[in-house]
Each structure stands twice: as structure tokens, then as C-alpha cells.
Amino acid sequence: MSEPSIFTRILNGEIPSEIVAQTDTLFAIRDIAPKAPTHLLVIPKTQEYRDVTELAAGDPGLLIEMIELAKGLADAEGDGDFRLIFNTGANAGQTVFHVHAHVLSGGLDESSMNAG
Ligand code: 5GP
């Protein structure tokens, strides 16, 4: 068993962060360093998948659930339009190897293409 990721520790209440939405399989928090007026992270409760390629191969249905939750959050908290970013690999800016989607909405311009 690998060490709990920072997101697992948030889910377990060991690190404070408001959980803004959750389902049986997913939860969402606000990014601590927002790059847009709405910047949420949609995260599987399991840390089994390191990145989106592992998730797509291992549980594509869960990836679809992530997209559905992202849309719901963009509707509820942003302007309905959103940018969905999966930094994949350290050279692409991934720092937490527990798959998560950045959901950016509201006031987007080119500068928020990089969520990392
Ligand atoms: P990555 O760089 O792996 O794509 O994304 C990790 C994200 O997690 C970063 O945007 C970073 O700001 C966010 N993050 C890291 N630690 C915490 C934390 O303790 N709380 C919250 N809410 N976000 C965090």
C-alpha cells in the first residue's frame, strides 16, 4: 500500500479543505492556488490511479463520472463553460500522483491554459 496522497489525507480530514461536492466515488475541493475565478479539483476517492492514462485504461466509467461532475460544478459555480486539465507527468506540471482533474471556469483566457 502506497503512502496516502495529499488528496487522500484531505478526504480523511487529516488536512483541512472544504469538500464542495462528493459522490460515492468522487470528491471535489477548491484548488489552494486558483488560476481562474472558479478552480476546482475533481478527484476519485481511490488513489489507485496515478494519472488519467491509468484511469482511462483501468476504469473508463470513473473517468466519465469525473467529466459529468466537472460539468455540474462549472454550471453551479462558474459560467457553465469550463476547461478540464489533467496534468500528466512531472514534465507537464503534475505534482500530485493521485489522478485529478482541474476544472477552471469564469474569466478564462490563454494564461489559464497552464493550471499547474
Ligand atoms: P497538479 O500540479 O498535480 O496537476 O495539481 C495539484 C494541485 O493541487 C495544484 O494545483 C495545487 O495547487 C493543489 N494543491 C496542493 N496541495 C493542496 C492542498 O493542500 N489543498 C488544496 N485545496 N489544493 C492543493
Backbone and ligand atoms as CSV (ligand in chain L), in Angstrom:
chain,resi,resn,atom,element,x,y,z
A,1,MET,N,N,0.860,-1.197,0.000
A,1,MET,CA,C,0.000,0.000,0.000
A,1,MET,C,C,0.887,1.234,0.000
A,2,SER,N,N,0.630,2.152,-0.954
A,2,SER,CA,C,1.445,3.364,-1.010
A,2,SER,C,C,1.017,4.326,0.094
A,3,GLU,N,N,1.870,5.288,0.354
A,3,GLU,CA,C,1.552,6.341,1.322
A,3,GLU,C,C,0.299,7.082,0.875
A,4,PRO,N,N,-0.532,7.532,1.816
A,4,PRO,CA,C,-1.696,8.328,1.408
A,4,PRO,C,C,-1.257,9.605,0.694
A,5,SER,N,N,-1.915,9.908,-0.405
A,5,SER,CA,C,-1.621,11.144,-1.125
A,5,SER,C,C,-2.189,12.323,-0.341
A,6,ILE,N,N,-1.791,13.514,-0.742
A,6,ILE,CA,C,-2.335,14.706,-0.081
A,6,ILE,C,C,-3.853,14.758,-0.234
A,7,PHE,N,N,-4.370,14.274,-1.358
A,7,PHE,CA,C,-5.824,14.301,-1.561
A,7,PHE,C,C,-6.513,13.261,-0.677
A,8,THR,N,N,-5.912,12.100,-0.510
A,8,THR,CA,C,-6.485,11.107,0.401
A,8,THR,C,C,-6.493,11.656,1.826
A,9,ARG,N,N,-5.454,12.389,2.170
A,9,ARG,CA,C,-5.399,12.959,3.524
A,9,ARG,C,C,-6.462,14.045,3.697
A,10,ILE,N,N,-6.745,14.792,2.647
A,10,ILE,CA,C,-7.852,15.760,2.712
A,10,ILE,C,C,-9.175,15.024,2.866
A,11,LEU,N,N,-9.373,13.986,2.060
A,11,LEU,CA,C,-10.624,13.215,2.135
A,11,LEU,C,C,-10.829,12.641,3.538
A,12,ASN,N,N,-9.730,12.220,4.170
A,12,ASN,CA,C,-9.810,11.623,5.504
A,12,ASN,C,C,-9.876,12.651,6.621
A,13,GLY,N,N,-9.831,13.948,6.252
A,13,GLY,CA,C,-9.932,15.003,7.257
A,13,GLY,C,C,-8.628,15.295,7.969
A,14,GLU,N,N,-7.531,14.753,7.471
A,14,GLU,CA,C,-6.226,14.982,8.126
A,14,GLU,C,C,-5.631,16.326,7.734
A,15,ILE,N,N,-6.025,16.829,6.567
A,15,ILE,CA,C,-5.595,18.153,6.108
A,15,ILE,C,C,-6.874,18.925,5.827
A,16,PRO,N,N,-7.017,20.124,6.404
A,16,PRO,CA,C,-8.271,20.845,6.222
A,16,PRO,C,C,-8.475,21.346,4.798
A,17,SER,N,N,-9.643,21.095,4.268
A,17,SER,CA,C,-10.060,21.634,2.974
A,17,SER,C,C,-11.542,21.337,2.845
A,18,GLU,N,N,-12.298,22.357,2.471
A,18,GLU,CA,C,-13.737,22.153,2.316
A,18,GLU,C,C,-14.002,21.221,1.134
A,19,ILE,N,N,-14.779,20.195,1.355
A,19,ILE,CA,C,-15.186,19.320,0.249
A,19,ILE,C,C,-16.474,19.906,-0.316
A,20,VAL,N,N,-16.390,20.412,-1.548
A,20,VAL,CA,C,-17.509,21.174,-2.104
A,20,VAL,C,C,-18.550,20.274,-2.765
A,21,ALA,N,N,-18.174,19.048,-3.099
A,21,ALA,CA,C,-19.128,18.094,-3.673
A,21,ALA,C,C,-18.544,16.715,-3.503
A,22,GLN,N,N,-19.438,15.736,-3.380
A,22,GLN,CA,C,-18.948,14.367,-3.423
A,22,GLN,C,C,-20.018,13.416,-3.885
A,23,THR,N,N,-19.564,12.317,-4.445
A,23,THR,CA,C,-20.426,11.213,-4.850
A,23,THR,C,C,-19.862,9.959,-4.176
A,24,ASP,N,N,-20.402,8.801,-4.517
A,24,ASP,CA,C,-19.866,7.561,-3.936
A,24,ASP,C,C,-18.390,7.385,-4.280
A,25,THR,N,N,-17.992,7.903,-5.445
A,25,THR,CA,C,-16.660,7.589,-5.973
A,25,THR,C,C,-15.725,8.798,-6.092
A,26,LEU,N,N,-16.294,9.993,-6.009
A,26,LEU,CA,C,-15.514,11.207,-6.282
A,26,LEU,C,C,-15.716,12.252,-5.201
A,27,PHE,N,N,-14.746,13.165,-5.108
A,27,PHE,CA,C,-14.971,14.372,-4.316
A,27,PHE,C,C,-14.318,15.553,-5.025
A,28,ALA,N,N,-14.717,16.750,-4.614
A,28,ALA,CA,C,-14.186,17.960,-5.241
A,28,ALA,C,C,-13.827,18.963,-4.160
A,29,ILE,N,N,-12.683,19.651,-4.400
A,29,ILE,CA,C,-12.213,20.693,-3.489
A,29,ILE,C,C,-11.814,21.913,-4.318
A,30,ARG,N,N,-11.631,23.046,-3.631
A,30,ARG,CA,C,-11.102,24.231,-4.315
A,30,ARG,C,C,-9.582,24.140,-4.334
A,31,ASP,N,N,-8.995,24.442,-5.488
A,31,ASP,CA,C,-7.533,24.452,-5.547
A,31,ASP,C,C,-7.000,25.533,-4.620
A,32,ILE,N,N,-5.942,25.188,-3.886
A,32,ILE,CA,C,-5.380,26.132,-2.922
A,32,ILE,C,C,-4.708,27.316,-3.618
A,33,ALA,N,N,-4.378,27.168,-4.889
A,33,ALA,CA,C,-3.708,28.220,-5.665
A,33,ALA,C,C,-4.479,28.445,-6.964
A,34,PRO,N,N,-5.661,29.075,-6.859
A,34,PRO,CA,C,-6.554,29.133,-8.017
A,34,PRO,C,C,-5.982,29.919,-9.189
A,35,LYS,N,N,-6.217,29.413,-10.387
A,35,LYS,CA,C,-5.754,30.037,-11.634
A,35,LYS,C,C,-6.920,30.630,-12.430
A,36,ALA,N,N,-8.104,30.608,-11.865
A,36,ALA,CA,C,-9.304,31.163,-12.510
A,36,ALA,C,C,-10.299,31.453,-11.388
A,37,PRO,N,N,-11.312,32.295,-11.646
A,37,PRO,CA,C,-12.298,32.596,-10.607
A,37,PRO,C,C,-12.914,31.327,-9.994
A,38,THR,N,N,-13.169,30.332,-10.827
A,38,THR,CA,C,-13.555,29.016,-10.320
A,38,THR,C,C,-12.447,28.042,-10.692
A,39,HIS,N,N,-11.811,27.465,-9.700
A,39,HIS,CA,C,-10.760,26.466,-9.953
A,39,HIS,C,C,-10.928,25.354,-8.927
A,40,LEU,N,N,-11.550,24.282,-9.388
A,40,LEU,CA,C,-11.840,23.139,-8.532
A,40,LEU,C,C,-11.020,21.938,-8.984
A,41,LEU,N,N,-10.843,21.007,-8.083
A,41,LEU,CA,C,-10.199,19.741,-8.405
A,41,LEU,C,C,-11.224,18.641,-8.195
A,42,VAL,N,N,-11.431,17.826,-9.213
A,42,VAL,CA,C,-12.312,16.654,-9.116
A,42,VAL,C,C,-11.410,15.426,-8.994
A,43,ILE,N,N,-11.643,14.655,-7.955
A,43,ILE,CA,C,-10.668,13.638,-7.541
A,43,ILE,C,C,-11.388,12.329,-7.218
A,44,PRO,N,N,-10.960,11.216,-7.774
A,44,PRO,CA,C,-11.510,9.929,-7.330
A,44,PRO,C,C,-11.159,9.685,-5.856
A,45,LYS,N,N,-12.075,9.060,-5.138
A,45,LYS,CA,C,-11.767,8.722,-3.745
A,45,LYS,C,C,-10.644,7.707,-3.664
A,46,THR,N,N,-10.541,6.843,-4.651
A,46,THR,CA,C,-9.421,5.910,-4.684
A,46,THR,C,C,-8.174,6.598,-5.217
A,47,GLN,N,N,-7.031,6.273,-4.654
A,47,GLN,CA,C,-5.773,6.792,-5.203
A,47,GLN,C,C,-5.060,5.731,-6.030
A,48,GLU,N,N,-5.837,4.737,-6.476
A,48,GLU,CA,C,-5.283,3.620,-7.237
A,48,GLU,C,C,-4.653,4.063,-8.558
A,49,TYR,N,N,-5.185,5.142,-9.143
A,49,TYR,CA,C,-4.725,5.571,-10.470
A,49,TYR,C,C,-3.870,6.833,-10.329
A,50,ARG,N,N,-2.657,6.760,-10.844
A,50,ARG,CA,C,-1.707,7.874,-10.712
A,50,ARG,C,C,-2.047,9.044,-11.618
A,51,ASP,N,N,-2.577,8.736,-12.787
A,51,ASP,CA,C,-2.842,9.800,-13.760
A,51,ASP,C,C,-3.972,9.354,-14.676
A,52,VAL,N,N,-4.351,10.255,-15.580
A,52,VAL,CA,C,-5.551,9.998,-16.383
A,52,VAL,C,C,-5.357,8.829,-17.354
A,53,THR,N,N,-4.137,8.557,-17.757
A,53,THR,CA,C,-3.942,7.418,-18.668
A,53,THR,C,C,-4.192,6.110,-17.934
A,54,GLU,N,N,-3.729,6.018,-16.690
A,54,GLU,CA,C,-4.007,4.816,-15.898
A,54,GLU,C,C,-5.502,4.685,-15.633
A,55,LEU,N,N,-6.155,5.808,-15.347
A,55,LEU,CA,C,-7.598,5.767,-15.073
A,55,LEU,C,C,-8.366,5.333,-16.317
A,56,ALA,N,N,-8.016,5.880,-17.458
A,56,ALA,CA,C,-8.732,5.540,-18.695
A,56,ALA,C,C,-8.603,4.046,-19.002
A,57,ALA,N,N,-7.422,3.505,-18.743
A,57,ALA,CA,C,-7.209,2.084,-19.013
A,57,ALA,C,C,-7.907,1.203,-17.975
A,58,GLY,N,N,-7.925,1.674,-16.716
A,58,GLY,CA,C,-8.385,0.821,-15.625
A,58,GLY,C,C,-9.855,0.957,-15.293
A,59,ASP,N,N,-10.419,2.150,-15.481
A,59,ASP,CA,C,-11.817,2.374,-15.089
A,59,ASP,C,C,-12.394,3.542,-15.895
A,60,PRO,N,N,-12.645,3.309,-17.191
A,60,PRO,CA,C,-13.120,4.419,-18.022
A,60,PRO,C,C,-14.447,5.000,-17.546
A,61,GLY,N,N,-15.270,4.201,-16.918
A,61,GLY,CA,C,-16.541,4.721,-16.402
A,61,GLY,C,C,-16.317,5.778,-15.343
A,62,LEU,N,N,-15.297,5.599,-14.527
A,62,LEU,CA,C,-14.988,6.591,-13.498
A,62,LEU,C,C,-14.488,7.888,-14.132
A,63,LEU,N,N,-13.779,7.774,-15.230
A,63,LEU,CA,C,-13.347,8.978,-15.954
A,63,LEU,C,C,-14.563,9.745,-16.483
A,64,ILE,N,N,-15.541,9.030,-16.981
A,64,ILE,CA,C,-16.775,9.689,-17.447
A,64,ILE,C,C,-17.482,10.375,-16.274
A,65,GLU,N,N,-17.508,9.712,-15.127
A,65,GLU,CA,C,-18.119,10.340,-13.942
A,65,GLU,C,C,-17.404,11.638,-13.584
A,66,MET,N,N,-16.084,11.661,-13.731
A,66,MET,CA,C,-15.324,12.881,-13.429
A,66,MET,C,C,-15.763,14.021,-14.346
A,67,ILE,N,N,-15.952,13.716,-15.615
A,67,ILE,CA,C,-16.356,14.751,-16.573
A,67,ILE,C,C,-17.764,15.251,-16.240
A,68,GLU,N,N,-18.651,14.326,-15.864
A,68,GLU,CA,C,-20.017,14.732,-15.511
A,68,GLU,C,C,-20.020,15.633,-14.274
A,69,LEU,N,N,-19.216,15.290,-13.270
A,69,LEU,CA,C,-19.165,16.123,-12.070
A,69,LEU,C,C,-18.547,17.480,-12.398
A,70,ALA,N,N,-17.520,17.476,-13.246
A,70,ALA,CA,C,-16.898,18.748,-13.654
A,70,ALA,C,C,-17.933,19.660,-14.297
A,71,LYS,N,N,-18.744,19.122,-15.167
A,71,LYS,CA,C,-19.787,19.919,-15.824
A,71,LYS,C,C,-20.787,20.469,-14.804
A,72,GLY,N,N,-21.195,19.635,-13.879
A,72,GLY,CA,C,-22.134,20.079,-12.854
A,72,GLY,C,C,-21.556,21.205,-12.004
A,73,LEU,N,N,-20.287,21.105,-11.676
A,73,LEU,CA,C,-19.642,22.141,-10.867
A,73,LEU,C,C,-19.469,23.434,-11.663
A,74,ALA,N,N,-19.130,23.311,-12.937
A,74,ALA,CA,C,-18.987,24.510,-13.773
A,74,ALA,C,C,-20.326,25.218,-13.918
A,75,ASP,N,N,-21.400,24.456,-13.999
A,75,ASP,CA,C,-22.736,25.054,-14.041
A,75,ASP,C,C,-23.061,25.749,-12.728
A,76,ALA,N,N,-22.740,25.092,-11.616
A,76,ALA,CA,C,-23.131,25.596,-10.301
A,76,ALA,C,C,-22.260,26.758,-9.845
A,77,GLU,N,N,-20.985,26.717,-10.166
A,77,GLU,CA,C,-20.036,27.679,-9.577
A,77,GLU,C,C,-19.403,28.610,-10.597
A,78,GLY,N,N,-19.388,28.210,-11.853
A,78,GLY,CA,C,-18.789,29.031,-12.886
A,78,GLY,C,C,-19.854,29.534,-13.831
A,79,ASP,N,N,-19.477,29.714,-15.084
A,79,ASP,CA,C,-20.454,30.206,-16.060
A,79,ASP,C,C,-20.945,29.096,-16.983
A,80,GLY,N,N,-20.656,27.865,-16.615
A,80,GLY,CA,C,-21.130,26.712,-17.396
A,80,GLY,C,C,-20.109,26.219,-18.387
A,81,ASP,N,N,-19.289,27.140,-18.886
A,81,ASP,CA,C,-18.185,26.737,-19.763
A,81,ASP,C,C,-16.973,26.435,-18.884
A,82,PHE,N,N,-16.164,25.514,-19.309
A,82,PHE,CA,C,-15.039,25.153,-18.437
A,82,PHE,C,C,-13.900,24.540,-19.229
A,83,ARG,N,N,-12.753,24.611,-18.593
A,83,ARG,CA,C,-11.539,23.985,-19.114
A,83,ARG,C,C,-11.198,22.834,-18.168
A,84,LEU,N,N,-10.979,21.666,-18.733
A,84,LEU,CA,C,-10.693,20.468,-17.933
A,84,LEU,C,C,-9.260,20.065,-18.220
A,85,ILE,N,N,-8.430,20.073,-17.191
A,85,ILE,CA,C,-6.996,19.836,-17.386
A,85,ILE,C,C,-6.539,18.677,-16.518
A,86,PHE,N,N,-5.869,17.741,-17.162
A,86,PHE,CA,C,-5.211,16.648,-16.437
A,86,PHE,C,C,-3.707,16.788,-16.687
A,87,ASN,N,N,-2.997,17.403,-15.802
A,87,ASN,CA,C,-1.545,17.392,-15.947
A,87,ASN,C,C,-1.092,15.941,-15.796
A,88,THR,N,N,-0.301,15.481,-16.736
A,88,THR,CA,C,0.040,14.059,-16.780
A,88,THR,C,C,1.554,13.919,-16.913
A,89,GLY,N,N,2.192,13.623,-15.771
A,89,GLY,CA,C,3.642,13.504,-15.729
A,89,GLY,C,C,4.286,14.782,-15.210
A,90,ALA,N,N,5.416,14.611,-14.562
A,90,ALA,CA,C,6.098,15.733,-13.920
A,90,ALA,C,C,6.463,16.822,-14.917
A,91,ASN,N,N,6.856,16.439,-16.116
A,91,ASN,CA,C,7.264,17.452,-17.097
A,91,ASN,C,C,6.081,18.270,-17.598
A,92,ALA,N,N,4.868,17.788,-17.346
A,92,ALA,CA,C,3.656,18.532,-17.709
A,92,ALA,C,C,3.080,19.271,-16.506
A,93,GLY,N,N,3.811,19.267,-15.398
A,93,GLY,CA,C,3.372,20.026,-14.235
A,93,GLY,C,C,2.618,19.224,-13.193
A,94,GLN,N,N,2.512,17.897,-13.388
A,94,GLN,CA,C,1.818,17.108,-12.366
A,94,GLN,C,C,2.685,17.030,-11.109
A,95,THR,N,N,2.075,17.378,-9.985
A,95,THR,CA,C,2.800,17.326,-8.713
A,95,THR,C,C,2.193,16.330,-7.742
A,96,VAL,N,N,0.925,15.981,-7.945
A,96,VAL,CA,C,0.250,15.015,-7.071
A,96,VAL,C,C,-0.132,13.822,-7.933
A,97,PHE,N,N,0.415,12.657,-7.589
A,97,PHE,CA,C,0.249,11.476,-8.449
A,97,PHE,C,C,-0.894,10.603,-7.941
A,98,HIS,N,N,-2.014,11.267,-7.827
A,98,HIS,CA,C,-3.339,10.706,-7.500
A,98,HIS,C,C,-4.242,11.433,-8.482
A,99,VAL,N,N,-4.731,10.708,-9.490
A,99,VAL,CA,C,-5.359,11.387,-10.629
A,99,VAL,C,C,-6.407,12.410,-10.172
A,100,HIS,N,N,-6.387,13.560,-10.829
A,100,HIS,CA,C,-7.332,14.627,-10.523
A,100,HIS,C,C,-7.504,15.494,-11.765
A,101,ALA,N,N,-8.682,16.063,-11.895
A,101,ALA,CA,C,-8.979,16.985,-12.984
A,101,ALA,C,C,-9.075,18.392,-12.419
A,102,HIS,N,N,-8.379,19.331,-13.066
A,102,HIS,CA,C,-8.574,20.748,-12.769
A,102,HIS,C,C,-9.792,21.215,-13.558
A,103,VAL,N,N,-10.727,21.857,-12.884
A,103,VAL,CA,C,-11.908,22.427,-13.541
A,103,VAL,C,C,-11.815,23.935,-13.392
A,104,LEU,N,N,-11.578,24.624,-14.509
A,104,LEU,CA,C,-11.462,26.082,-14.489
A,104,LEU,C,C,-12.649,26.666,-15.226
A,105,SER,N,N,-13.249,27.699,-14.617
A,105,SER,CA,C,-14.423,28.311,-15.236
A,105,SER,C,C,-14.504,29.772,-14.826
A,106,GLY,N,N,-14.969,30.584,-15.751
A,106,GLY,CA,C,-15.138,32.005,-15.473
A,106,GLY,C,C,-13.870,32.781,-15.769
A,107,GLY,N,N,-13.968,33.801,-16.589
A,107,GLY,CA,C,-12.832,34.686,-16.838
A,107,GLY,C,C,-11.625,34.010,-17.432
A,108,LEU,N,N,-11.852,32.993,-18.254
A,108,LEU,CA,C,-10.707,32.255,-18.809
A,108,LEU,C,C,-10.059,33.025,-19.949
A,109,ASP,N,N,-8.749,32.981,-19.973
A,109,ASP,CA,C,-8.001,33.471,-21.127
A,109,ASP,C,C,-6.810,32.532,-21.311
A,110,GLU,N,N,-5.940,32.878,-22.235
A,110,GLU,CA,C,-4.835,31.967,-22.549
A,110,GLU,C,C,-3.934,31.704,-21.349
A,111,SER,N,N,-3.865,32.662,-20.412
A,111,SER,CA,C,-2.941,32.494,-19.301
A,111,SER,C,C,-3.342,31.347,-18.383
A,112,SER,N,N,-4.606,30.928,-18.454
A,112,SER,CA,C,-5.014,29.825,-17.593
A,112,SER,C,C,-4.946,28.481,-18.310
A,113,MET,N,N,-4.295,28.430,-19.473
A,113,MET,CA,C,-4.089,27.141,-20.133
A,113,MET,C,C,-3.216,26.230,-19.293
A,114,ASN,N,N,-2.328,26.840,-18.509
A,114,ASN,CA,C,-1.462,26.054,-17.650
A,114,ASN,C,C,-1.995,26.125,-16.236
A,115,ALA,N,N,-2.566,25.021,-15.762
A,115,ALA,CA,C,-3.145,25.009,-14.423
A,115,ALA,C,C,-2.138,24.582,-13.368
A,116,GLY,N,N,-0.947,24.199,-13.820
A,116,GLY,CA,C,-0.055,23.546,-12.888
A,116,GLY,C,C,0.757,24.500,-12.059
L,1,5GP,P1,P,-1.062,19.051,-10.291
L,1,5GP,O1,O,0.083,20.038,-10.219
L,1,5GP,O2,O,-0.636,17.696,-9.756
L,1,5GP,O3,O,-1.746,18.976,-11.616
L,1,5GP,O4,O,-2.178,19.625,-9.336
L,1,5GP,C1,C,-2.110,19.583,-7.945
L,1,5GP,C2,C,-2.917,20.751,-7.443
L,1,5GP,O5,O,-3.189,20.536,-6.080
L,1,5GP,C3,C,-2.176,22.098,-7.543
L,1,5GP,O6,O,-2.894,22.968,-8.423
L,1,5GP,C4,C,-2.146,22.601,-6.103
L,1,5GP,O7,O,-2.383,23.994,-6.013
L,1,5GP,C5,C,-3.224,21.776,-5.426
L,1,5GP,N1,N,-2.959,21.517,-4.022
L,1,5GP,C6,C,-1.804,21.050,-3.482
L,1,5GP,N2,N,-1.911,20.921,-2.166
L,1,5GP,C7,C,-3.176,21.303,-1.849
L,1,5GP,C8,C,-3.888,21.382,-0.603
L,1,5GP,O8,O,-3.396,21.072,0.479
L,1,5GP,N3,N,-5.184,21.808,-0.673
L,1,5GP,C9,C,-5.767,22.160,-1.851
L,1,5GP,N4,N,-7.043,22.573,-1.797
L,1,5GP,N5,N,-5.138,22.089,-3.042
L,1,5GP,C10,C,-3.843,21.679,-3.027
